[in-house]
Amino acid sequence: MRVCFRDLVGNFVAGFTQRQQATLSTVEGRAWALLQAMKEANIRDLDK
């Protein structure tokens, strides 16, 4: 999974990559990636 956070005008703010060993369906993988991105945004205080 690769995540890139951008501000309101599209400037790069932060990013990260993460590997998942489990076999997931496409829907499960997308849901997992979205959850991880939301958690990371919260940790980096980007959720405001």
Buried (B, 14 or more C-beta within 10 A) or exposed (E): BEBEBEEEEEEEEEEEEEEEEEEEEEEEBEEBBEEBBEEBBEEEEBEE
